[in-house]
Amino acid sequence: MALLAISVAPGGTGGTSVSDYVAKAIQVARDDGRVNVELGPMFSTLEGSFEDVWDVARKMHQSLVDQGAPRIATVIKIDDRRDKESTMASKLDAVNRKL
């Protein structure tokens, strides 16, 4: 199971708001159906196989191209744990138990 944190942001669109672009990128991820998607205020998280989260991240980036963004900044961080199953919930639970 892999977790992928992603932030997609358009540039050169003539405005400062990015929420329309981000909403469409998130919808692309949700509509794909292969990964769990959690929306966050600065990064969103995809959960699934490494191949699936990587492919969905590519589709999210492409959605900004398709929306006409002349420049796109995409930041990705991947947690690809192979020794045991790691999920969004299990990572949060591990920290919360220690709080």
N, C-alpha and C positions, 0 to 999 in steps of 0.2 A: 504494500500500500504506500502510495506517495502522496505527500501534501505539497501543493504549489501555491505560494503567495504571489499574487499578481496585481500590478497597478498599471492601467493603461490610461494615457492622457494625450489628447490631441494638442498640437501647437499650430499657430498660424491660422486660426479660425476666425479671427476678428473679434473675439470676446474672451472673457475670463472664465465663464461657466463651462464645466466639462460634463455635467450630470447627464445631459441627453446622450452624449457619446458613451459614457460609462454604462448607462442603463441599457443601451442596445448591446453592448459587449457582454454584459451580465446575462441578458436574455438569450444571446447566442449560446452561452455556456449552459444555461438551464435547458434550452430547447434541444441541445445535443443529447442529453439524457444519460451519458456514460459516466459522469462524475457528480459527486455532491458539491454544491456551491454554497459558500457562506459569504454574504456581502459584509464588508467592513468599511469603516469610515475613510481609510486611506489605502488599504490593500484588501483584496478579496482572496478567499482560499478555495482551491479546488482539491478534492480528495478522490483518489481512484488509482488505477494502475499508472505506472510511470508513463507508458505510451499514451494512455488516454489523457492524462492531465497536460502532457506536453502538446498533444494535438489540439486540445480545446483551447489552450493558451494561444496557440498559433491562430486559431479561428477568431479568438477575441481581438487579437492585434489586427487581423485582416478586416474585422468589422469596422474599425476606424478608417482604414483605407477605403472600404466600400462606402462609408459615409462622407467621403471627400476630404478628410483631414490631410492637409499638405505635409504635416510632420507629426510623428507619433513617438512618444517616449513610453516604452514598456519596461517595467522593472519586474524581475522574476527571482524568487528564492524558492529552492526545492529542498524538501526533507524527504529523502528516499531511504527509509529505514528498511533494511533487509533481514535483521536478526530477529525481529518480532513485529507483529502487526501494530501499527501506530496510526491512530485516527485523530481527527480534530478533537473529538470528545475525550479521548484518553490522554491527550497532551494537557488539556485544560484540567481534567480530573487530577492528574499527577501534581500539578502546581497547587490546585485548590486544597488538596489534602494536607499540604504543607503550610498553608496559611492559617 
